[in-house]
């Protein structure tokens, strides 16, 4: 009998926090799941750690023959997935105990919804809570990634939309949420169900500038292909302008502000007034 949920855990040299990540999955209150670990040619003790869990019939372990990077590793994992609902996590983060049960319940209760996402805690390297990270509304999806790291979606969406774009390393998840949001309703579950770790070795910390640049490139291409209102496009270009400032690309800032004004001068003015008097 197929499991209700498939969780993919891609890992590359994640020995430091891997056990915590695995344990957070295996201790879920919902027991109807499979965990598929994809070892992307790690050179540390990742494989030895994974072998410690082979006694658990819920755990499947796959080692790539060559380093595929994140998007391709995810696709490989989801090709093996048998669950009705899908999720994935990182080797340095942790699910809270009721995450699977609460996320899957929302998908079961809302049949039209393709993706549900929840709020998360930010934790430090030692696992101490830094703050609550309340995620933005899905309506802001062209301005920022609202989904974060705690989510679940229907396998039906994977079958309809395909896998992650392997050319979009660092923003492969954001682009996938955009794809789902165009085809399905997306639901924000306003509960804290995940712990996202900030530390020096995390992908977010190491490649923040690359992520910002890749995000702008991806959104810019998306705006050319999707039928969106002028107001939505204007907001998206303003968000791109802000990201340009963050990476000190002043020509990019000016270019995107001009695009935003061309799409909807009224929308730009409204946003500026809102910011000033907020």
N, C-alpha and C positions, 0 to 999 in steps of 0.2 A: 504494500500500500504506500502510495506517495505521501511525503510529508506535506504539511500545510505551508511551511516556510522554508526557503533556502537562503542561507546567509553565506556570502562569499567573503573570505578573508585573504586578500593578497598581501604578501609580505616579502620584503627585500631587506636583509640584514636588520631584522627587527627584534633581535634577541632581548634587548633591554626591557621592553614592556610587553612582549608577546604573550607571556603566560597570563598577565592581567586581562588582556583582550580576550583570549580564549576562555578563561574562567568566567568572564562576564557573560559570555554567550551560553556556556554550558549550565550556568546557574539560573537561566531564565525560568520564570514561573510557568510559561507555556513550553511544554516539552515536545511539541509536535513540529520538529524542525530538523534540518540537516545543516551541518557546517562543512563547507568545502574550503580547505586551505590551499592556496596557490603559492608555492614557494618559487619566486622569480630568480632562481640561481643565486641564493644567498651564500655568502662565504663565511658567515659567523656560525653560531650554534643553533640557528633557526631550525634546521632539520632535526637535530637531537631533541629540541623542545617539542616539536610536533609529534615525534615518535612516542612521547610520553602519553599521548592521548589516543593512540590507536586502539586501545581497549574499548573505547566508547564507540558504539555502533553508529552514533549520530555523526561522527567525524570522518571525513574523507580527505586524504592528503594527496596532492599532485605537485610534482616538481617539474618546472619547465626545463627543456633541454637547452634553451638559450634565454638570455634576458629579454623579456618582451615589453617591459614597462607596464605601467598601471592599466591603461585602457585595454590593451590586448589581453592582459592577465584576467581582467574582469570578464571580458568576452569569453575567454576559455572556461572560466568558472561557471558562467551562466549557461553555457552550452551543456554542461553536465547537470545543471539544476533541475530538480523534479518537483519543486514546490509550486503551489498555486500563487504564493506571494514571495516577492524577492526583496532582498536588502544586501548591503555589504558594509564592511567596516574597515578600519585601519588597525595596524598592529600596535598602535600606541594609545588607542582610545578604548572606552568602556561603555557598554550598555548598562543601564540600570535594570533591575530585576524584572520589572513589569513591561519593559519596552515592547517585546514581541507580542504579548497578549493585547496590549492597548492599541498598537498600530494595526495589527491584523483585524481586531474587532471593528475598527473604523472602516476598513475596506469591506468587511462582511456586511456592515450595517448600511453602507452607502455604495450601492452596486455600480453607480455611474462613475464614481471617483476612480481615477487611475493611479494617483499618487497621494500618499499622506506623509506629512513631515511634522516633527515635534521640536520643542525647545530643548536646550541643552545647557549644562554647566560648563564653564571654562575651568580647567584644573591646571595646576603647575606640574613641574617635572616629578614632584614627590606625590602627586595625587591629591593635593589639597585644593579645595574649591576656591577659585579666585572671584568668580561672579556668576550670576545667572545670565545666560545668553538667550534672550527672547527674540525669536526669529521674525523677520519682516512679513508683511502680508504678501500673499501670492500675486496680488495686483501689481506689486513693484518688481516683478521678475525681470523686466527688461532694464531695470536700473541697478539691481543688485541680486545676488544669488540668495533667495529667501530660504532655501531648503536646508542648508547646513549639512550636518553629518548624521542626523537621525531621521530615517525615512523608511518607507516600504512601498512597493508598487506591485501592480498586478503582472503576472507573467504574460497575460494577454497583451500588455503594452510592449513588452519585449518582442513578442511574436509579430506584432503589427509594425513596430517602428525600427526593429533591428537592434544591434548592439551599440556600444560606445564607439565614438569616432576616434580611431587610433592616431589621427593626425592632430588631435586637440589635447595632447598631454598637458596637464595642469588645469585645464578647464573642461575636461571631458564630462564631468558630472553636471556642471552648470548647463552645458549645451544639451545634455540629455533631459534635464528638467524642463528646459525651454521646449524641446520636442514633445514631451508628454503634455505640457500645459496647452499646447496648440490643439491637441487631439482629445484630451480628457479634462474634466474638472479636477482641480487639485485642492486638497484639504489641509489646513493648518490645525493640528492638534496642540492646543496651548497647555501642554504639560511638559515638565522637565524629565526626560527619559534617557539622557545620554551624558557622558562626560568626555569633553574634547580637550585633549592635552596640548598645552603650549610648552615647548621646550626647544633648545637650540638645534636639535637634530631633526625637527619636524619639517615636512615639505613646505608648509605655510611659512615658517620662519626663514628657511633657507632661500626661498625663491619668490618672495613677495613681489618684487619688481617684475619678474617674468610673468607671474600670475596676472598682475594688473595689465600688462601689455597684451598678453594672450586673450584676456577677457575683452578688451576693446576690439581686438581684431575679430574675434568670434561674433560679438554683438553687431559690429559694423556689417559683417557679411550677412548676418541674420536679418538685419533691417532691410537689406536689398531684396530679400526673397519673400518675406512674410507680409501679408496684407494687414497692415496695422494703421490705426488712426494717426493723424498728424500730431495729436496731443501726446500719444504714447511714444511716438518717434522723437518728439521734442524732448521729453523727459529722459529718454534713453541717451540722446546726444549730450544732454547736460551731465548725465552721470559719467559718460565717457570723457567729457571735459575735465571733470573733477579727478578722474583716474590719471589723466595726462598731467595734471598739476602734481599729483602724488609722486610721479616718476620724473618730475621736472622737465616735462616736454611742453614748453610754452607755445610753440607753433601748433601743436596738437590741441592744446587748450583753446586757443583762438579759433581754430578750424571747426571744432565741435560746437563751440558756443554759436558760431555763425550758422551752422547747420540746424541747431536747435531753434534759433530765431526764424530761420527760413521756414521751418516746419510749422511753427505756431508762436508768433510773437506774444500773443496773449498768454499762452501757457508759461513762457519764460518769465514774463512779468508777474504772473500769479505766484510762481514758485519763489521769485526773489522777494516779493512782499511777504509771503508766508515765512521765509527764513528771517527777514528783518524783524518782524513783529511776533515771532514765536516766543 
